[in-house]
Amino acid sequence: MNKKGIIVFCFVALMIVLVVANRSHRVDWSPTFNEFDTNPMDTKVFFEQLPFWFQGKSIKKIHTTFYEYDQYLRDQPVDSTKNYISISRHYDIDITSFEALLEYVGYGNDALISAHSFPYFVKDTLGFETIYEDTRIEESENTLFLEFSRDTLGYTSKLPFGNAHIKDTTAIKKLGYLMSDKGERRINFVGIPYQDGIFYIHTTPEAFTNYQMLEAPNTGYLSTVVSYMPNVPFLLDKAVKVDPDLNQSTLRYITSQESLKWAWYLLLLAIGLFILFNAKRRQRIIPVIKPLTNTTTEFVHTVSNLHFEAADYDGIIKKKIIHFLEGIRSRYHLPTERLDANFIKKLALKSGNSEEQVQRLMTLILKMKSHTFHTKEPLATLNKEIQEFYKKDNK
């Protein structure tokens, strides 16, 4: 790399470092409830804490729909009982998967579903109704309570929508509530028996997020909520379903970390600049290849000069006749085997010469083809007639 290339490379690298160092570190508050990410509204901290509350029980992540996972279970040996858990802003499940979940819970498994909103067929089947408060743009202070425990959770809501609670009916078992601005109880945690299992419905998923887990003075409320479920392994129905092989790839991890991502981009840029400048310096000079020249004319002149210097006038006459007849065949597409009256008439029409002139030229050619000449006068006569023929043709 030459001196100019080094200066350009250093300048570009310096600009990238300055941009990275001075860019604004904006926090993403989107309520994605992703189990892997560390943004405030994701749930990585909660799911990392869950095995400690359940004595090291494993968590199996479902990367497909629950129906597909249930079909997979049917092909496996009899599995042990597992808790089902899902935390999201909107409980996004299709009817087929929910029917499979109903059957799964009916066998004696428990399900904890925490979401702000639910599909209509979920509420209709389980027999509960959700009520939504007016949307709040500003932050609000909230406290969650439990019916059978003194554990509470005070938190500052960061989500730009109001609270959701469950309508009080006899079909549900009230387990927790939140207090409204007017001091009224709003049910947000219930248990709904279904055959041999139980659905636990929770309408405040924000309580499980990274921000609230880290800001809460204690996590007694959350540990009590999940303690309603038996001490068995968990099935986690992911809010963001991504191929697990893709999640484990090295490049994906690099791009997910801000510092590693910019280091990777800087490395790619450095390699690109190195290849660019190094290739320009080492590129071999491409030689100039001259096109092939047409030497036919030079060859004809050479052969003619040889005949002329040897005084072979008859040979020159014969070759000139051959050359002339070849020109007639290629230019006018006329056969020259028979130079008769029909040929003369066609040649006169195509060349624009009179039949008398063409007749005179053909007679001269026939005569010279049958005789031998040792002087240059016949050659001069033939050359004159041919030139007169082409003069008329070129007009």
Secondary structure as UniProt FT lines:
FT   HELIX           3..22
FT   TURN            40..41
FT   HELIX           44..53
FT   TURN            54..56
FT   STRAND          59..62
FT   HELIX           66..74
FT   STRAND          83..87
FT   HELIX           95..106
FT   TURN            107..108
FT   STRAND          110..114
FT   HELIX           120..126
FT   STRAND          130..132
FT   STRAND          140..146
FT   TURN            147..148
FT   STRAND          149..157
FT   STRAND          164..166
FT   TURN            170..171
FT   STRAND          173..179
FT   TURN            181..182
FT   STRAND          185..194
FT   TURN            195..196
FT   STRAND          197..202
FT   HELIX           205..208
FT   HELIX           210..215
FT   HELIX           220..227
FT   STRAND          234..237
FT   HELIX           244..247
FT   HELIX           250..256
FT   HELIX           258..282
FT   HELIX           296..309
FT   TURN            310..311
FT   HELIX           313..332
FT   HELIX           341..351
FT   HELIX           355..369
FT   HELIX           377..394
//
